[in-house]
């Protein structure tokens, strides 16, 4: 079980790496929005020879990268919504079991299906050399669509990591400091 927890820790490190990149996308998004506001309302020229359409499209690209790269990391840090009205009254072993069943049936399945369908979506965009609907917009739309594939892949890795931790908790070998990161709150 310790080797599986090592795999989980390695996955968590990888997710943290992508999460940091996603955080930078968030910073760049704030910067892009500020530039957009300043150039639009104060008549300042747009940087890099961009036009308003390209600047605004870059904002939704950055939104996409922010969410796509952060979602797996956020899941492992318990930064997602939980509705624990019933689960909180369960014994801890049952909580781990509920977590494992939920991950196996819902999250992992959803991640696989999402990756499969968004892969086709991104591949089609790549093969068709899809560009912005606007003639003066950004090109290579497949890049932003590929971020959706990556999002589902990262969610799948987060599911594997959390499943391993829940399994270790169910078997009684999960270190106490990892209980909150596996079940949320105090477990």
C-alpha positions as CSV (number, residue, x, y, z in Angstrom):
1,X,0.0,0.0,0.0
2,X,2.9,2.3,0.7
3,X,4.1,2.1,-3.0
4,X,0.5,3.0,-4.1
5,X,0.6,6.0,-1.8
6,X,4.0,6.9,-3.4
7,X,2.2,6.8,-6.8
8,X,-0.5,9.0,-5.4
9,X,2.1,11.5,-4.1
10,X,3.8,11.5,-7.5
11,X,0.4,12.2,-9.2
12,X,-0.3,15.0,-6.7
13,X,3.1,16.6,-7.5
14,X,2.3,16.5,-11.3
15,X,-1.1,18.0,-10.6
16,X,0.5,20.7,-8.5
17,X,2.9,21.5,-11.4
18,X,0.0,21.9,-13.8
19,X,-1.9,23.9,-11.1
20,X,1.0,26.4,-11.0
21,X,0.8,26.8,-14.7
22,X,-2.9,27.3,-14.4
23,X,-2.3,29.9,-11.7
24,X,-0.1,31.8,-14.1
25,X,-2.9,31.7,-16.7
26,X,-5.1,33.3,-14.0
27,X,-2.5,36.0,-13.5
28,X,-2.2,36.6,-17.3
29,X,-6.0,36.7,-17.5
30,X,-6.1,39.5,-15.0
31,X,-3.4,41.3,-16.9
32,X,-5.2,40.8,-20.3
33,X,-8.5,42.1,-18.8
34,X,-6.7,45.2,-17.5
35,X,-5.1,45.8,-20.8
36,X,-8.5,45.4,-22.5
37,X,-10.2,47.9,-20.2
38,X,-7.4,50.5,-20.5
39,X,-7.1,50.2,-24.3
40,X,-10.8,50.3,-24.8
41,X,-11.8,53.2,-22.5
42,X,-8.6,55.3,-22.5
43,X,-7.6,55.0,-26.2
44,X,-4.2,53.5,-25.4
45,X,-2.9,51.4,-28.3
46,X,-3.1,47.6,-28.0
47,X,0.2,45.8,-27.4
48,X,1.9,43.3,-29.7
49,X,-0.1,44.7,-32.7
50,X,-3.2,42.9,-31.5
51,X,-6.7,44.1,-32.2
52,X,-9.7,44.1,-29.8
53,X,-11.0,40.7,-31.0
54,X,-7.7,39.0,-30.5
55,X,-7.3,40.5,-27.0
56,X,-10.8,39.4,-26.0
57,X,-10.4,35.9,-27.5
58,X,-7.1,35.6,-25.6
59,X,-9.2,36.2,-22.4
60,X,-11.4,33.2,-23.0
61,X,-8.3,31.1,-23.9
62,X,-6.7,32.1,-20.6
63,X,-10.0,31.3,-18.8
64,X,-9.9,27.8,-20.4
65,X,-6.3,27.2,-19.4
66,X,-6.9,28.5,-15.9
67,X,-9.8,26.0,-15.3
68,X,-8.4,23.1,-17.3
69,X,-5.0,23.1,-15.6
70,X,-6.3,23.8,-12.1
71,X,-9.2,21.4,-11.8
72,X,-7.2,18.2,-11.0
73,X,-5.1,20.0,-8.4
74,X,-8.2,21.6,-6.9
75,X,-9.8,18.2,-6.5
76,X,-6.9,16.8,-4.6
77,X,-6.8,19.8,-2.3
78,X,-10.6,19.4,-1.5
79,X,-11.3,22.8,-3.2
80,X,-14.5,21.4,-4.8
81,X,-18.1,21.6,-3.7
82,X,-19.2,18.8,-1.4
83,X,-22.8,18.3,-0.3
84,X,-22.2,16.2,2.8
85,X,-25.6,16.3,4.4
86,X,-25.8,12.5,4.9
87,X,-22.1,11.4,4.6
88,X,-21.0,13.4,7.7
89,X,-23.0,11.1,10.0
90,X,-21.3,8.0,8.5
91,X,-18.4,6.1,10.3
92,X,-15.0,6.9,8.7
93,X,-14.7,3.6,6.9
94,X,-18.1,4.1,5.2
95,X,-16.9,7.6,4.2
96,X,-13.9,6.1,2.5
97,X,-16.1,3.5,0.8
98,X,-18.5,6.2,-0.4
99,X,-15.5,8.2,-1.7
100,X,-14.1,5.1,-3.6
101,X,-17.5,4.2,-5.1
102,X,-18.1,7.8,-6.2
103,X,-14.7,8.1,-7.8
104,X,-14.9,4.7,-9.5
105,X,-18.5,5.1,-10.8
106,X,-18.8,8.8,-11.5
107,X,-15.5,10.8,-11.6
108,X,-13.3,8.3,-13.3
109,X,-16.0,7.3,-15.8
110,X,-16.8,11.0,-16.5
111,X,-13.1,11.7,-17.0
112,X,-12.7,8.9,-19.5
113,X,-15.8,9.9,-21.5
114,X,-14.9,13.6,-21.3
115,X,-11.4,12.9,-22.6
116,X,-12.7,10.7,-25.4
117,X,-15.2,13.2,-26.7
118,X,-13.1,16.3,-26.3
119,X,-10.2,14.5,-28.1
120,X,-12.4,14.0,-31.1
121,X,-13.5,17.7,-30.8
122,X,-9.9,18.9,-30.7
123,X,-8.6,16.5,-33.4
124,X,-11.4,17.7,-35.7
125,X,-10.4,21.3,-35.0
126,X,-6.8,20.5,-35.8
127,X,-7.5,18.6,-39.0
128,X,-9.8,21.4,-40.3
129,X,-7.3,24.1,-39.4
130,X,-10.1,25.8,-37.4
131,X,-9.7,29.5,-36.8
132,X,-11.8,32.1,-35.1
133,X,-15.2,32.9,-36.5
134,X,-13.9,36.5,-36.8
135,X,-11.6,37.1,-39.7
136,X,-9.4,39.2,-37.4
137,X,-9.4,36.7,-34.5
138,X,-7.0,34.1,-33.2
139,X,-6.0,31.1,-35.3
140,X,-5.2,27.5,-34.1
141,X,-8.4,27.0,-32.1
142,X,-7.3,23.4,-31.7
143,X,-4.9,24.5,-28.9
144,X,-7.7,25.8,-26.7
145,X,-9.8,22.7,-27.5
146,X,-6.9,20.5,-26.6
147,X,-6.8,22.1,-23.2
148,X,-10.2,20.5,-22.6
149,X,-8.7,17.0,-23.3
150,X,-5.9,17.8,-20.9
151,X,-8.5,18.9,-18.3
152,X,-10.2,15.5,-18.4
153,X,-6.9,13.7,-18.3
154,X,-5.8,15.6,-15.2
155,X,-9.2,14.9,-13.6
156,X,-8.6,11.2,-14.3
157,X,-5.2,11.4,-12.6
158,X,-6.7,13.2,-9.6
159,X,-9.4,10.5,-9.4
160,X,-6.7,7.8,-9.3
161,X,-4.7,9.7,-6.6
162,X,-7.8,10.2,-4.4
163,X,-8.9,6.6,-4.9
164,X,-5.6,5.3,-3.7
165,X,-5.8,7.6,-0.6
166,X,-9.3,6.5,0.1
167,X,-8.3,2.8,-0.3
168,X,-5.5,3.4,2.1
169,X,-7.9,5.0,4.5
170,X,-10.4,2.2,4.2
171,X,-7.6,-0.3,5.0
172,X,-6.5,1.8,8.0
173,X,-3.0,2.7,6.7
174,X,-3.6,6.3,5.5
175,X,-1.4,8.7,7.6
176,X,-3.5,10.9,9.8
177,X,-2.3,14.1,8.1
178,X,-3.7,12.9,4.8
179,X,-7.3,12.2,6.1
180,X,-8.5,15.8,5.5
181,X,-7.0,15.9,2.0
182,X,-8.8,12.7,1.2
183,X,-12.2,13.2,2.8
184,X,-12.4,17.0,3.2
185,X,-12.6,18.9,6.5
186,X,-11.7,16.7,9.4
187,X,-12.8,13.5,7.7
